[in-house]
Amino acid sequence: MSEGQRPGGLTALAVINFVLSAFSALGVVGLAILIFFPDIADEAAKKEMPPQGMLPFMAAASVVEVVLLFISGLGYLWQKKVLGRYVATAYALIAIVSNIAIIAMLPDVKLAQFVGLVYPLLTLYFVNVTFKDDLVH
């Protein structure tokens, strides 16, 4: 790729990261509400909620993931090795570990939790194989 040109795939990954970080930030707000105001959930929602002790772990992991997603999105746009490749790898590893921990700790794991492993795994592949040579600055 010639100097100054960013691959379209990196731009697409950046946009996906920004969108996912925004939606994940909304999820963090929802978790914070459940942590600080557990009585507002109706009975049906309480049956679906993870144990109260899991919520802070889930919120902390989500906050870290939101920040790393956003920073790696900037790294993709700027084609930075550290901000793009290394921060994205850190995000992917943290997301995989936290998803596996949640799957292991919750008896009623939904398919959505397994689907939550797809983007981190794809991120690992894209930044360490496909776009490895494009994240050079």
MINUSE-657706 format. One record per residue (C-alpha): residue number from 0; y, z, x. Coordinates in pm, whole numbers, plus 50000, padded with zeros to 5 digits. Example, Ala and Ser with C-alpha at 12.3 -4.5 7.8 and 13.67 -1.06 7.14 Angstrom:
<atoms>
ATOM; 0; 49550; 50780; 51230
ATOM; 1; 49894; 50714; 51367
</atoms>
This chain:
<atoms>
ATOM; 0; 50000; 50000; 50000
ATOM; 1; 50339; 49909; 50142
ATOM; 2; 50591; 50177; 50228
ATOM; 3; 50795; 50301; 49933
ATOM; 4; 50552; 50186; 49666
ATOM; 5; 50367; 50448; 49469
ATOM; 6; 50030; 50354; 49318
ATOM; 7; 50038; 50344; 48939
ATOM; 8; 49740; 50579; 48929
ATOM; 9; 49940; 50852; 49103
ATOM; 10; 50220; 50811; 48852
ATOM; 11; 49969; 50836; 48568
ATOM; 12; 49818; 51151; 48721
ATOM; 13; 50167; 51301; 48754
ATOM; 14; 50242; 51234; 48387
ATOM; 15; 49905; 51380; 48283
ATOM; 16; 49975; 51689; 48497
ATOM; 17; 50317; 51739; 48338
ATOM; 18; 50177; 51701; 47986
ATOM; 19; 49884; 51933; 48054
ATOM; 20; 50110; 52192; 48216
ATOM; 21; 50339; 52186; 47910
ATOM; 22; 50048; 52231; 47668
ATOM; 23; 49896; 52498; 47891
ATOM; 24; 50230; 52680; 47896
ATOM; 25; 50218; 52687; 47516
ATOM; 26; 49868; 52831; 47545
ATOM; 27; 50001; 53104; 47775
ATOM; 28; 50262; 53191; 47513
ATOM; 29; 49985; 53213; 47253
ATOM; 30; 49776; 53437; 47478
ATOM; 31; 50078; 53659; 47543
ATOM; 32; 50130; 53696; 47170
ATOM; 33; 49764; 53792; 47125
ATOM; 34; 49786; 54043; 47411
ATOM; 35; 50106; 54213; 47296
ATOM; 36; 50067; 54170; 46919
ATOM; 37; 49691; 54169; 46845
ATOM; 38; 49743; 54279; 46485
ATOM; 39; 49912; 53956; 46378
ATOM; 40; 49586; 53758; 46396
ATOM; 41; 49406; 53727; 46065
ATOM; 42; 49042; 53831; 46023
ATOM; 43; 48902; 53480; 46080
ATOM; 44; 49098; 53445; 46404
ATOM; 45; 48986; 53790; 46522
ATOM; 46; 48623; 53680; 46495
ATOM; 47; 48696; 53381; 46720
ATOM; 48; 48906; 53572; 46975
ATOM; 49; 48763; 53673; 47311
ATOM; 50; 48744; 54047; 47382
ATOM; 51; 49085; 54207; 47439
ATOM; 52; 48997; 54272; 47805
ATOM; 53; 48947; 53899; 47868
ATOM; 54; 49291; 53797; 47745
ATOM; 55; 49490; 53915; 48052
ATOM; 56; 49244; 53735; 48284
ATOM; 57; 49274; 53418; 48078
ATOM; 58; 49654; 53445; 48069
ATOM; 59; 49684; 53504; 48445
ATOM; 60; 49454; 53213; 48526
ATOM; 61; 49648; 52992; 48284
ATOM; 62; 49984; 53083; 48439
ATOM; 63; 49855; 52995; 48785
ATOM; 64; 49711; 52669; 48655
ATOM; 65; 50039; 52574; 48481
ATOM; 66; 50238; 52628; 48801
ATOM; 67; 49988; 52440; 49019
ATOM; 68; 49965; 52150; 48772
ATOM; 69; 50341; 52111; 48768
ATOM; 70; 50380; 52136; 49146
ATOM; 71; 50097; 51891; 49210
ATOM; 72; 50254; 51650; 48960
ATOM; 73; 50570; 51655; 49170
ATOM; 74; 50354; 51605; 49479
ATOM; 75; 50199; 51295; 49322
ATOM; 76; 50542; 51150; 49245
ATOM; 77; 50671; 51222; 49594
ATOM; 78; 50337; 51125; 49755
ATOM; 79; 50325; 51454; 49947
ATOM; 80; 50002; 51556; 50111
ATOM; 81; 50050; 51932; 50072
ATOM; 82; 50216; 51933; 49729
ATOM; 83; 49996; 51657; 49591
ATOM; 84; 49657; 51677; 49750
ATOM; 85; 49624; 52041; 49856
ATOM; 86; 49796; 52199; 49556
ATOM; 87; 49596; 51975; 49320
ATOM; 88; 49275; 52077; 49497
ATOM; 89; 49375; 52444; 49461
ATOM; 90; 49447; 52388; 49090
ATOM; 91; 49112; 52217; 49038
ATOM; 92; 48914; 52490; 49215
ATOM; 93; 49094; 52771; 49028
ATOM; 94; 49049; 52591; 48696
ATOM; 95; 48678; 52535; 48761
ATOM; 96; 48619; 52897; 48864
ATOM; 97; 48816; 53039; 48570
ATOM; 98; 48640; 52811; 48320
ATOM; 99; 48300; 52904; 48459
ATOM; 100; 48395; 53274; 48448
ATOM; 101; 48504; 53243; 48086
ATOM; 102; 48186; 53053; 47998
ATOM; 103; 47977; 53323; 48168
ATOM; 104; 48159; 53616; 48006
ATOM; 105; 48189; 53494; 47651
ATOM; 106; 47876; 53480; 47438
ATOM; 107; 48019; 53224; 47193
ATOM; 108; 48118; 52946; 47429
ATOM; 109; 48248; 52638; 47259
ATOM; 110; 48210; 52280; 47376
ATOM; 111; 48585; 52277; 47443
ATOM; 112; 48536; 52519; 47730
ATOM; 113; 48296; 52276; 47896
ATOM; 114; 48538; 51992; 47831
ATOM; 115; 48797; 52202; 48016
ATOM; 116; 48601; 52130; 48334
ATOM; 117; 48649; 51752; 48311
ATOM; 118; 49009; 51717; 48430
ATOM; 119; 48975; 51957; 48725
ATOM; 120; 48664; 51769; 48840
ATOM; 121; 48842; 51435; 48802
ATOM; 122; 49140; 51577; 48991
ATOM; 123; 48917; 51675; 49282
ATOM; 124; 48776; 51325; 49295
ATOM; 125; 49107; 51141; 49262
ATOM; 126; 49307; 51338; 49518
ATOM; 127; 49028; 51365; 49775
ATOM; 128; 48876; 51018; 49742
ATOM; 129; 49071; 50761; 49542
ATOM; 130; 49431; 50850; 49636
ATOM; 131; 49360; 51035; 49963
ATOM; 132; 49537; 50773; 50174
ATOM; 133; 49834; 50746; 49934
ATOM; 134; 49932; 51115; 49963
ATOM; 135; 50058; 51095; 50320
ATOM; 136; 50415; 51226; 50348
</atoms>
